[in-house]
Amino acid sequence: MKVREECDGFRRHLEGRQRAWATIHGYVRTVEPFARFLEARGVTDLRTVKMAEVDAYEAHLGERKLAVQTQRVMLRGLKRFFEYLVETGKLFTSPAEHLRDPREARAPKQIGNAQVARVLAAPNVRRPAGVRDRAILELLRATGLRRMELCALAVYDVDIDGGQLRLRSATGASERLVPFGGDAGKWLKKYVREVRPRHAKQAAPGERRLFLQTTGRPMTVGALWSMLQKYRKATGVPLSCLALRRTARAALVKSGVDGRRADQILGIGMGTGATE
């Protein structure tokens, strides 16, 4: 039983559970480096993989000096892969069962109002990049967007005056409308009118991504993560997209929105094409 031969089944398993497209892609993608690692050690059958191989792989990732977050993602994907093999009866036990799931161990809680206010006040809005960052933070706080969802937004996906944005699945087969208002609309309008045109001068022709880096390149998940880390260090607030997502849901429920409706707005349980 070879690693690569089981990847298709792993993908179908995740699709059957209606996981987001980017979550599926991310998990399956993490299996390939493990396959190469096993081949280098002369291990060709998954049924012979022991805890020692998994521990050696974890040490190998550390030796490569990968970012801590990258290592967590790769190990989480590997753990899910072996869980799939156990669930489908292809393995009796998982050699990766002992790995601590960083997402469970470090899952961020929602952020309090005072903390949110501190974060929103952190960007230097006298600078163009600060205006962009404030718009991003306001939008995340108001809508609870996932990282990939925010980075994938195009300029035509956002109706600032109407106070809503459109999120489409990776295949384009489905979409949902997410409302926003107040300060999110105010800072988005300022960003679109004053800052994005400046950054777009260095962008590739026809670039339609809403949020751009100062170089004109589209905002990436990595760049977004770095931005959040900067304000996390500056404010001492445990800032992340997931924490803001939980904060947004709590605010919706507190405002009187039914829990199921709040989940629909946030796309919880839907294959939206993005990770949490």
SULNOR-V47610 format. One record per residue. N is the residue number from 0. RES is the residue in three letters. PHI is phi in degrees with one decimal (none if undefined). Layout:
BEGIN
((N,RES,PHI) (N,RES,PHI))
END
This chain:
BEGIN
((0,MET,none) (1,LYS,-96.4) (2,VAL,-59.4) (3,ARG,-63.4) (4,GLU,-69.4) (5,GLU,-92.9) (6,CYS,-64.2) (7,ASP,-62.9) (8,GLY,-65.0) (9,PHE,-62.8) (10,ARG,-62.6) (11,ARG,-63.4) (12,HIS,-61.4) (13,LEU,-69.1) (14,GLU,-63.4) (15,GLY,-64.1) (16,ARG,-91.7) (17,GLN,59.2) (18,ARG,-74.0) (19,ALA,-61.2) (20,TRP,-56.7) (21,ALA,-68.4) (22,THR,-64.8) (23,ILE,-60.1) (24,HIS,-59.5) (25,GLY,-64.5) (26,TYR,-65.3) (27,VAL,-65.2) (28,ARG,-64.2) (29,THR,-73.8) (30,VAL,-77.0) (31,GLU,-59.2) (32,PRO,-60.4) (33,PHE,-67.8) (34,ALA,-61.8) (35,ARG,-65.6) (36,PHE,-62.3) (37,LEU,-64.0) (38,GLU,-60.6) (39,ALA,-65.2) (40,ARG,-95.9) (41,GLY,78.8) (42,VAL,-96.1) (43,THR,-115.7) (44,ASP,-121.1) (45,LEU,-59.3) (46,ARG,-69.9) (47,THR,-99.2) (48,VAL,-71.9) (49,LYS,-113.7) (50,MET,-56.7) (51,ALA,-61.3) (52,GLU,-66.1) (53,VAL,-66.0) (54,ASP,-64.2) (55,ALA,-65.2) (56,TYR,-67.6) (57,GLU,-60.7) (58,ALA,-65.1) (59,HIS,-61.2) (60,LEU,-63.5) (61,GLY,-66.2) (62,GLU,-68.5) (63,ARG,-76.3) (64,LYS,58.4) (65,LEU,-71.9) (66,ALA,-58.3) (67,VAL,-56.6) (68,GLN,-63.5) (69,THR,-63.8) (70,GLN,-61.7) (71,ARG,-62.4) (72,VAL,-62.2) (73,MET,-66.1) (74,LEU,-71.8) (75,ARG,-65.0) (76,GLY,-64.0) (77,LEU,-64.6) (78,LYS,-62.8) (79,ARG,-64.4) (80,PHE,-61.2) (81,PHE,-69.7) (82,GLU,-62.2) (83,TYR,-61.5) (84,LEU,-64.1) (85,VAL,-71.8) (86,GLU,-61.2) (87,THR,-92.2) (88,GLY,78.9) (89,LYS,-84.2) (90,LEU,-132.3) (91,PHE,-82.2) (92,THR,-135.8) (93,SER,-97.5) (94,PRO,-71.9) (95,ALA,-106.6) (96,GLU,-61.7) (97,HIS,-77.5) (98,LEU,-65.3) (99,ARG,-77.7) (100,ASP,-77.4) (101,PRO,-58.4) (102,ARG,-68.1) (103,GLU,-76.6) (104,ALA,-74.4) (105,ARG,-120.2) (106,ALA,-57.7) (107,PRO,-72.7) (108,LYS,-85.2) (109,GLN,-66.8) (110,ILE,-98.9) (111,GLY,-71.2) (112,ASN,-59.2) (113,ALA,-65.4) (114,GLN,-67.8) (115,VAL,-60.2) (116,ALA,-61.4) (117,ARG,-65.5) (118,VAL,-66.3) (119,LEU,-64.9) (120,ALA,-85.4) (121,ALA,-71.3) (122,PRO,-63.3) (123,ASN,-82.7) (124,VAL,-76.8) (125,ARG,-80.3) (126,ARG,-111.4) (127,PRO,-55.3) (128,ALA,-63.7) (129,GLY,-67.7) (130,VAL,-64.1) (131,ARG,-60.1) (132,ASP,-63.6) (133,ARG,-64.3) (134,ALA,-62.4) (135,ILE,-63.8) (136,LEU,-63.4) (137,GLU,-63.6) (138,LEU,-68.9) (139,LEU,-63.4) (140,ARG,-64.9) (141,ALA,-81.2) (142,THR,-114.7) (143,GLY,67.4) (144,LEU,-62.9) (145,ARG,-75.1) (146,ARG,-57.9) (147,MET,-66.2) (148,GLU,-64.6) (149,LEU,-64.9) (150,CYS,-67.2) (151,ALA,-85.2) (152,LEU,-59.9) (153,ALA,-103.9) (154,VAL,-60.5) (155,TYR,-82.7) (156,ASP,-85.1) (157,VAL,-114.0) (158,ASP,-106.1) (159,ILE,-66.1) (160,ASP,-65.9) (161,GLY,-82.6) (162,GLY,66.0) (163,GLN,-154.2) (164,LEU,-130.5) (165,ARG,-108.8) (166,LEU,-114.3) (167,ARG,-111.5) (168,SER,-69.3) (169,ALA,-59.6) (170,THR,-88.1) (171,GLY,79.4) (172,ALA,-77.4) (173,SER,-145.4) (174,GLU,-152.0) (175,ARG,-139.8) (176,LEU,-102.5) (177,VAL,-119.4) (178,PRO,-80.1) (179,PHE,-151.6) (180,GLY,-166.8) (181,GLY,57.7) (182,ASP,-64.9) (183,ALA,-61.4) (184,GLY,-64.7) (185,LYS,-61.3) (186,TRP,-77.5) (187,LEU,-63.5) (188,LYS,-62.2) (189,LYS,-64.2) (190,TYR,-64.1) (191,VAL,-64.2) (192,ARG,-81.6) (193,GLU,-108.6) (194,VAL,-104.9) (195,ARG,-58.0) (196,PRO,-57.7) (197,ARG,-69.3) (198,HIS,-69.4) (199,ALA,-68.1) (200,LYS,-61.3) (201,GLN,-100.8) (202,ALA,-81.5) (203,ALA,-67.0) (204,PRO,-55.4) (205,GLY,79.8) (206,GLU,-64.5) (207,ARG,-114.6) (208,ARG,-62.6) (209,LEU,-66.2) (210,PHE,-98.1) (211,LEU,-117.8) (212,GLN,-78.6) (213,THR,-63.7) (214,THR,-80.9) (215,GLY,94.0) (216,ARG,-76.2) (217,PRO,-62.2) (218,MET,-62.6) (219,THR,-106.2) (220,VAL,-60.3) (221,GLY,-63.6) (222,ALA,-66.7) (223,LEU,-64.3) (224,TRP,-61.4) (225,SER,-63.1) (226,MET,-63.0) (227,LEU,-64.7) (228,GLN,-63.6) (229,LYS,-61.8) (230,TYR,-77.6) (231,ARG,-65.0) (232,LYS,-68.8) (233,ALA,-70.3) (234,THR,-108.3) (235,GLY,76.9) (236,VAL,-91.4) (237,PRO,-70.0) (238,LEU,-86.3) (239,SER,-163.1) (240,CYS,-62.9) (241,LEU,-66.9) (242,ALA,-64.1) (243,LEU,-68.4) (244,ARG,-65.2) (245,ARG,-68.3) (246,THR,-65.0) (247,ALA,-64.2) (248,ARG,-64.6) (249,ALA,-61.1) (250,ALA,-66.8) (251,LEU,-62.6) (252,VAL,-65.1) (253,LYS,-64.9) (254,SER,-79.0) (255,GLY,108.3) (256,VAL,-74.0) (257,ASP,-60.9) (258,GLY,-56.2) (259,ARG,-66.6) (260,ARG,-66.2) (261,ALA,-61.4) (262,ASP,-65.0) (263,GLN,-64.6) (264,ILE,-62.2) (265,LEU,-83.5) (266,GLY,74.9) (267,ILE,-72.1) (268,GLY,86.6) (269,MET,-109.0) (270,GLY,-82.1) (271,THR,-88.0) (272,GLY,86.6) (273,ALA,-151.9) (274,THR,-84.5) (275,GLU,-62.5))
END
